Each structure stands twice: as structure tokens, then as C-alpha cells.
Amino acid sequence: MAKDITILIAGSAGQGIQTIGALLARICHNAGLFIFSTDEFESRIRGGHSFHQLRISTQALGAPSRHIDILVAINEREYEVHKDRLKKNGIVLINTDKEQSADSRVFHLPFDAAAKESGGVIASNTVAAGAILAIIGAEFKEFEAVLKDNFKGKSEDIFKLNLTAAQKGYDMGKAVDFPKYFDFDGKSHHHVVMSGAKAAALGALAADCRFFSFYPMSPGTGIITNVVKYADTLPIVIEQAEDELAAINMAMGASFAGVRSLTSTSGGGFCLMTEGIGLAAMTETPVVIINAQRPGPATGLATRTAQPDLLFTIHSSQDEFPRFVFAPGTVLETFNSVKKAFYLSEKYQVPAIVLMDQFLADSARTESEPFQTGFEHESFLDLETSMSQNKASQNQVSQDQIYLRYKQTDTGISPRRVPCQSEGLVRATGNEHSEEGLSTEDPENRTAMVEKRFKKLPLMKDEIKMPSIFCDGSAFYLTGWGSAKGSIMEACLHLREQGIEVGWIIFEDIWPMDSHKLTKLLENKKLIMVEANVTCQMGNLIRQMTGIDYMSSILKYDGRPIYPEYIIEKVKQIMGK
């Protein structure tokens, strides 16, 4: 039997909640355990209500849990906020020096007072971490080793302060009775703990992206900040633009000049980028955009999660043109989807958009599968090699000869040259244009150019993976996309254990959608859509593309993650159980 507990640490922004979670996660990871951590916080620098949730297990995890085993309330009021989520055998640690509660599950532990005794109240989060580690059965020597590494390069006094605070917290925790689920003498593994934001950053770097432009907007900013740490060691340029319009145009400019480029934003910033996406389509300039979704409209809930931008992303910018849209559901899928976006954007000279959200970007989990820097399709060639087919002819073309940048071809993919790297003149314009790249309003040319761009579509569809299906032949299927994946899978497995015949269908590659293949795949299947939006956008897209309607839907749009328990509860309501 797998062993599994959830710890929730709640307090105010600025109280070091995430630091406690990071310390616990690292020690559990070192012991060979699997983790899944999520952060929920208000859009403010200090104060408000925030919490860090850490799920720990002896087996791989793909989602957080709604139910709490250990609630750590840095402020007393946090207990009232979260007590309804506490399991029957769960416990509460409240940061106070009051006398013990009549409730045997509630323990008053004076984290602040212990930190002051150690030399500074700033170390109260270290006290709390020590108490939790003692309660779940970790050895103090493991905590000491992690602290020593954490404070490497800091003064000896700071390390001693935190070590003393850690010991005080650990001693407090030893007095708390709680089952010891885990063996902390277990062997460590070679798995990694990574957030979706970091996976996206590493995917771009693995694809040899050299230019990153952005305007800060949560949660998309985290992707770029994960790139910044490599700025001194890799040949990359990172530019904070004055706004999102500049960010997308900078990325296109870099791509036009021959450098792979990426811009990252959230829904509001993506709105501003739509004109630039249209320019990329018209000029057939490769560019990759990450839209880390959050609830809106307008500012909405700036630090919360949702899946509201699917249809907007597919139809963004005026008129019609091909583009790729991907929606990874795990850390590893994020890494691979970003790599694939670069490859396919360049291959077909179209925009490629990766849909993430706050939940996927900011949550961290143990990833047991290896991260491969290669590509599944074919070798992802560097720019110089990928254009080698053109170079032989480029070197023979003089300045006076005509280069057909938008030449009509059987595939719709025209020869692409880099300005100033050949004798031929490279033209680009946002107006409709001739094969040479000259503006023209000729109706026959207009028709030919629209059809040229859409010649790419059948080939692009062949690059798209069909959704994954589990338990073909089930009575019905939980169907979703993107970050809902882990919760759908876990809910499905629990429902099957309870004798309910359910499978799952999960989309990762979204667009372009092959309606013929998808219709064949979904034929005679009953779908229960699971989405973090109010209008069931994927359900409506499936109906539009295949004529297949969904049986029911489980929709969540409160800005919080979709928990497996929520899906299970709603499925039973739908089935009348």
C-alpha cells in the first residue's frame, strides 16, 4: 500500500511559508519520497492569506489532495480557514504560546517564541520546519545537512541561529503523537523535483532558444526568471520590454534575424500580443509564445489559476491562418511541448503557442521520467544546418536576382533566408504580398497567398498527437486538457477502485485538430468534460470539430486547482450515487 500525507502551511505573505515547504520537500526528496507542492497566495507583497501545500508519498504523484493530514497555522486565524479540510485523524499545529486546546488534535507550539530564544524571530519558519520533520519521522541530521547547504556562503552566525531554531522546533515536534508513515533511511533516487515554469524555461534552452523577451505578468514571469540564472553561462539575451506589444515584436525581430526566440506572458498580456501574432503569420516568421493562463477578464485574479483561454488562443488575431497550440499537463510534458513548439514553428514558419496556467507553472513535483534534450520527430537542427538546403543557392544569387521569399510550393513552406547572410534581398511586410514580398492588392494573388498558407495545414495536422485514452471500452470517460491531467487520472483510478467503469481522454496537442481522426477516436464514447472554465471550451471545440456532444461536464472556475476529490464527488452526483 502506498503511504501518502498532505501538509498545509498557512500564514501571511512574507512569513516564509514557501521556505518551510522547500525545506520539507528537499529532505523528503533526499529520502527517496515523491512530492507534489502547490502555492496559493494573494496578489500582494505582504499580509493577506497564503498557503503552501505539500503532498508526500511513497509513489509517484500527479496532483495535490484536498484533504489535509497536518495543518500548520502560522497565524491562529488560518486554523479557522482550513479546519474543514482536515482529515479525522489529522492534526493542527498553531503558532502560539497559549495553553493546549481541549481538542486532542490541536497542538499549540510557540514558533515565534522559540525563534526569539534562538536569536531572532526571523527564524520562526525554521522552527516550524523542524517541528514538522520530527512529527513525520525525519532524522535531525538530515535537516542539519540541508540547512548547512542552504546557508552556504552566509555568515556562520546566521547558520547557527537557524540550526538552534531548527533544534528547538524538532524538540517540540517530538512531543506530538502522529503515525510515522515514511522510512527516512530509504535510498535516494535520481528523480528531479521541478516546477512547470522551470521545465518550460529548460525546454526553451534545450531547443537552442537564444532570445527571451517579456513584460512581467504573473504567472508567466516565472518562466523567464528561471532562464535568468543561465544568462552568465549560456549565449542568450533576455530583454524586459516596455509592454507586451514590444515583447512579441522583439521576439519576431530576433527570429527574422535568424535567432530562435520566445516570449512569455499571461492572458492579459496575450491579448496585447494578438496583433503581433498576426504579423508573424503574415510574414511567416517562426515565434513561440507561452500563455500561462489566469482568471480574468481584465486583471481578474492575478495569482490564481484557470483554463479560460483555449478558444481565444486558437482564434487569436484577425483573419484565418495556421498555428500550433499545445497544452502540456505535467512537468515533463511542458519541457517536451516547448521544445516541440520551437521545432514545428520553424519547420512550418508559423506561430506556436504553449498554454500553461498558474497551477502548472507554480506547482512542483517529483518527475521520475528522464528529460531528453533530443527530439522525437527528427533531428532538431541548428539554424545554420536547417537552412543549408537554401545556402547553396543563396551563394549563387546576386543582389540583382529575385529571391522569392513567399514562393508557391506544394507544401506551402517557402525558402527562408536570414537577412544579410546572402546576396539576395530579403523582404517582409505585414501587407498581403507577392511571392517576392512586395505589397499588392491583386485579388488573384490574395487568393493564392491565403491558399498557400493553408497548404501547410494537412502536414501540420500530421504532427499533432491524438489524445491519450485509458481503459478503452469504459462506460464513460473523464475528458480534459492541460494541467487537469493529474487530477483526472487520479480521480479515474479511485473511481475504478470503487467499481465505477470510467476511463480518461486527455489532450496535450490541441491545434490544428484533425476532425476526421478525432471523430473516429471518440465515436460512441460518452464524455464527461473536466475543465477550469465556465463554458466547457474543449467540450464545445470537440462538438464543433466532430459533431460529438459531451454527456456532462465538471467545471471549476473559482481560481483554485481542480482536486481529484472534487472530480470524484461531481462524478457521483452526475451518476446519482
N, C-alpha and C positions, 0 to 999 in steps of 0.2 A: 504494500500500500504506500502510495506517495504521501509524504508529510508536507503540510502546507499551512503557513500562517500569514496574516496580514497585520502590519504595524502602521498605525496612522499617527503622525506627529503634527499637532496643530498649534498655531500661535499667530503672531502678527509678523508682517514683513519686517525684516531687519533683526529677527531674533535667532537667526542661524538655523532655521528648520531644515533647509536643504543640506547644510553641513552635517547635521546629525544623520540624515538619511544616507549621505555619501559615505560616512564612516562605517555605518552598519553594512551597507551594500558591499563595500570593499572587503570587509572581514568575512562576510558570508561567501563572497565570490572566491576568496583565497581558500576557503574550506571546501570548495567544490560544489557549493549550492547554486541554485538558479534563482535569479531575481527578476522582478518587474517593478519599476518605480515610476510614479507619476507625481506631478506637481500641480497644485491648483492655487492660484493666487489672484488677488485683486490688482487692478491697474493703478498701482500707487507704489511709491518708493518705500514708505514705512507705514506701519499700522495696518488696519483692515484685518481681514480674516484670510489666512493662508494655511495650507497643509501639504505635507509630503507623505505619500503613501508608499510603503514598501511591502511587496509580497515576496515571500521566501519559500522555496520548495526544493524537494529532492528530485523533481523532474522539470523538464522544460516548461516555460510559461509563455503564453501569448496574449494575456490580458490581465488587468487588475481585478480584484474582488471587491464587491460591495460590502462584504461583512468583515468586521474588524475583530482581531484577537487581542491586540494590545493598543489601547488608546493613550497617547501621551499628550496631556494638555499643558502647554507651556503657560497659558493663562486659564484661570478657572472657568471662564465663560465658554471655552472650547468644549468642555465636557458636555454642556447642555446642547451644543450644536450637533455633536456627533454620537451621543449616547444611544440613540435609536438604532444605530448601525452595529452596535456591539453584540457579539455572539453571547449566548447564555453563559458559557464558561470563560468569556473574555475578561480582561482586567483593565483598570484605568490607573494611570499614574498622573497625579495632579501636582503641579509645581507650587507647593505651598507648605508652610510650616505649621499648619493647623493640626489639631488632633485627628487621629484616624477616624474615618467615617464609619457609621453603623453598617454600611453596605460592605460586605466582605470582599467585594470585587474592586473596591476603590482604595487606592493607596496614596497618601499624601507624602510626597518626597520633596524636600526643600532644595531644589536645584540651585536657585539663586543664592541661598544662604551658604551652601557648600562651596559654591564658586567664590564667594567673598572670602571665606575662610582660606581658600587656596591661593588667594592673591588678587582676584579680580572677577567681578560679576560677568565680564565678557566671556568667561569660560563656562557659563551655565549650560550651554549646549553640549559641551564635552562631558559635563556631569551627567546629563540626561542620556547621552550615548553610552556611557559606562554602565548606568543602571539597566538599560535595555539589554546590553550584551550579557550582563550577569544573569538576567532573567531568562534569556533564551539559551543559556548554557555555554557561551563562548569563553575561552580562556583569556585572562587578562594579558598574558604575554603577547597574544595576537593583537590586542588593542594597542599595547605599547609599541609594537613594531610598526603599526600603521601610523600612529602619531609621530613617531620618530621620522618616518618618511615624509609625512605631511608637512612637518615643520623644518625640513631640511633647508638650510640656508637662513633660517631665522635665528634670533638670539637664543642662547641657552636658557635664559630666564623665561622666555615665552614657552619653550618646550616644557620646562619644569612646572610652570603654572598649570599647563594643560594636563600634564601627567598626574600631578597631585589631584586636580579636579576629576580626572578620569577614575582614579583610585577611590575617591570619596563616592562617586556615583556607583561604581562597581560594588562597593561595600553595601550601599543602600539596596541595590538590586538583589543581592544575595539573600536578603531577608524576605523577599517577595516569593510566594509559592506559585509556581507556574510550571506546567509539564515541559520537560526538556525533549523537544521533538527531534533535534538535529545532533549529528555527530560532528563536532568541530575538529576532530582529529582526522577527518576524511581527507583523501588526496585532492589536491588542487587539480584543476583541469586547464586545458589550453583554450577554453572558450573566451570570448570577449564580452564586456558589458559596454553597450553603446547606445546613444540616443539616435533618433531618426535624423535630427539636424546634423549630427556629426557624420552619419552614414551618407547623407546627401552631399556634404562637403567632400568627403573622401571619394565618393563616386565621380564627382566632377574632376577632382585631381587625377584619379585613375584614368579618366578619359582624356587627359592632357589638356584640360581647360587652363588657359593662361591669363584670362582677363575676367575679373569679377566686378560688376558694378551694382550698386544697390542704394536705396534710400531707406533708413531704418524704419521698420514696421513689424511689430510682433505679430506672429511668431517667426516670420521669415528671416528676421535679422540673425537669429541663432545659427542659421546655415552659414552665413558669411563670417560670423565671429569664429566659427570652427575652422575656417580657412586661414584666418589671420595668423594663427600660430605657426603656419608654414611659410609665411611671407619672406622670412630671412633665409630659408634653406631651399626654396623652390623658385624657378623663374616665372613668377606670377605677378600680376598687377591687380591691386584692389582699390577701387575708387568709390568713395562715398559721394554720390551725386547730390545735386541741389533738390531734386524731386524725382518721382518715378518716371516721368516722361524723359528726363535726361538719362536715367539709368538704362532704359530699354534702348534708347538711341546710341548711347555709348557702346552697349553690348553689340549692337548691329554694326557700328563703325569698326569695332575691333574685328568682328567676323568678316566684314567686307575686305579688311586689310590682311586677312589670312590667319587670324588667331581664333581658336575656339573660345567662346565667351558664354557667360551665364549671368543672369540677373535673378534675384530672389526677392519676393515680396509677399504680401497677403492680399485679401480680396479688394480692399480699398485702393491699394497701390496698383493691383492688376487692372482695375477699372481705368486708371490713367494710362496704362501701358497698351490699351487695345489699339490705339491709333498706330503705335509703333509696330504692333504685331501685323497689322495690315500692310505696313510698309515693307516688313520682312517678307510677306507673302508676295507682294507685287514685284519686289526686286529679287526674289528667290534667294534671299540671304539666310543661311542657317543661323538659328539662335535658339538657346534653351532658356526657358523661364520656369522657375519654381513658384507655384502659388500655394503657400501654406495657409489654408483656409481658417477663418474665424467667423463667429456670428456677426451679422450686420442687420440692416443696412447701416450706412454711414460708419461711425466709429463702433457701434454695436457693443459687443463685449470683447474688448481688445485683447484680453488674456485668456479667453475661453476657446472651446473647440466646437466645430460643426462641419457639416459636409454640404454647404449651400451653393457651391459654385460650379457644379458639374455641367449643367446645361449652358450656363454663361460662358464657361471655358471653351466648350465645343463650338459655340457660335460667336465668340468674341470677335470684335471688329466688323466693319460693314462689308457687305457683299459676301461672296462664297469663294472659298479656297481650301485646299487640303492642309491639314495639320495633324500632328500626333498628340495624343493625350494619354498619359499614364497615371495610374493611381496605386502606388505600392501600399501593401498592408503590413509589412514587417520591416525591421531594420535592414536585413539582408536584401529584401526586395527593393528598398529605397536605394541602396548602393547600386544594385544592378539596373534599376529603371533609369537612374540619372545617367549612368554610362551609356545605356542603350539610346537614351534621348539624344545624346551627342552624336552617336554613330548614325542614327537614322535621320536626324536633322541635316547632317552634312551630306549623307548619301542622296537624299531626295530634295535638298535645298528648300526646306520648309521649316516653319516654326515647330518646336516640340515643347510641350508643356507638361510638367510633372505636378500633379495635385497631391499635396500633403495636407495636414491640418495641425492645430496646436497639440492635440493628443499624441499624434505620431512624432512630431518634431521634438517635443519636450520630454516624452517618456523615454526611459532607458530600460534595456532588458539584456539578459544573457543570450547571446547568439551562438549556437553550437555549430552551425554550418560554416565552412571556410569562405572567406571573401576572396574571390578570384579577380585578378587585375585584367585577365584576358576577356574575350568576348565570345558569346555562344554562336553568333552568326558566322562571321568570317573574321579574319584579322582586321583589327581596327587600326588602320594605317595612319601614320603621322601625315601632316598636311602635305609635306613635300612629296612623299611617296604616293598619296592618294591622288595627287594631281599629275603624276608622272605621265599618264596617258596623253595629257594635253601638252606637256612640256616640249616633246619632240617637235610638235607642230608650232608651238609658241616661238621656239628659237628660229624658226624659218619664216615667221611672219614679220614683215616690216611695218613701220609706223603707218605707211600709206595703205596697207592692205586692210580689208574689212574683217573684223572679228565679230562673229555672230554670238553674242552673249546669250541670247534667248532663242537659239536655233531650234527649229522644229525637229523633234526626234521621235522615234517610235515609242519611247518611254516617257517623253515629256521632260526628261532630265537633260539640260543643256550643258555644254562645256563651260566650266567655271574657272576663270583665271583670277589671279591676285594682281591688283594694280601695281605698276612699276616693276613687275617681275618678268615682263616680256615686252617685245616691241609693239604688240598690238594695243590699241586704245580700249580700255575697259570702261564701259558706260553703265550707269544705273540711274533710274528715275522712278519716282512714285507715280508718275502718269502711266497710262497704258502706253505700250511701246511696240516698236517693230522688233524683228529679230536682232537688229544691230543695237537696240537700246535707245532708239530715237523716239521721242513723243509723237504720237499720232492718234487721230480720232477716226481713222478709217474704219467703217463698220465691219468689213470683211476681216481686217486684221484683228479687231476686237474679238470677234467670234473665234478666230483661230487661236488667239492667245489664251482665252478662257479655256478652250478645249485642250490646249497644250498643257496647262497647269493641271487639269483634271485627268490627263492621261496617266499621271503618277498614281492615282487613287487605287486602281486594282493591285498594283505592285505593293503599295503601302499596306493594303488590307492583308496581304500575304505575310507581312512582318508581324502582324498582331496575333498574340496568343489568345486562344479561346479561354473562357473562364474555367477554373478548376471545379470539378464535380466530385463530391464524396458520397458514396453509397447510392450509385445509380440504381433506380428501381424503387426508391423510397416513396412513401405516401405523399410527402411534400418536401420542399427544400427551402431552407433559410438562405436568402439571396441578398448579397450586398457587395460592397466595393471598398477599396482603400483600407483605412485604419480600423474599420469594423471587423476585419477578418478574424483576429484573435478571439474576440468575444463571440462571434458567430460559431467558430469552430468548437470552443469550449462548451457553449450552450448546447450545441448539437450533440456532443458526446454525452453530456449529462442527461439530456432528454432520452437518448437511446438507452442509457442505463436504466431509465425508468419505464422502458417498454414502449416508447413513442417512436414510430418509424419515421425518422427525419434524416435528411441529408443536407448538404450545403452546396451552393453555387456561388463562387466568389470571383469577381472581376478584378484584374490587375491592369491589363492593357485595355483601354477604353475606346480610343478612337484612332483611325476610322473603324467603324463597326461593319463587319461583313454580315449583312442581314440574312443572306442565304444560309451560310454556315450556322449562324446563331439560331435561326428558326429551326433548323434540323436538330440542333443540340437540345433546344428547350421544348421541342414538340411533346405534347401530352404530359408535361411536368407542371405540378402545382407549386407556385412560388409564393412564399411569404417574404416580402421585401424588408430588409433591415437597414435603415438609413438615418443619419443625423441631420435631417432636414424635414420641413413640414409638408412638402408637396410630393414626396416619393419620386425624386427626379430620375433615378435609374429605372424604377418601375415604369415610368412614363416613357423613357427613352426606349426600353425594350418593346413596349407596346407599339410605339411609333415605327420602330425598325422591323418588327417581326409580326405584328398583329396579335401577339400573345399577351393576354392580360394577366396580371398577378391576382392571386387568390385573396391575399390580405397583406397588411403592412404593419410593421413595428417601427414607429418613427419617434425620434427623440430630438428635441430642439431647445433644451434648457441650457445649453452651453457646457454641459458636463459629458464625460465619456459614456459610451454605451457599455454597461457592465453585462457579463454573461447572465447574472441573476435576473436582470431586467428583461432580457430576451426570453428566458425560461418562463418567467411569470406571465409575460404577454402571450406567449405561445399557448399556455394552458388556458388563458382567458379566451383566446380565439377558438380553441377546441372545446370550450365549455367544461373544462376539468378543474 
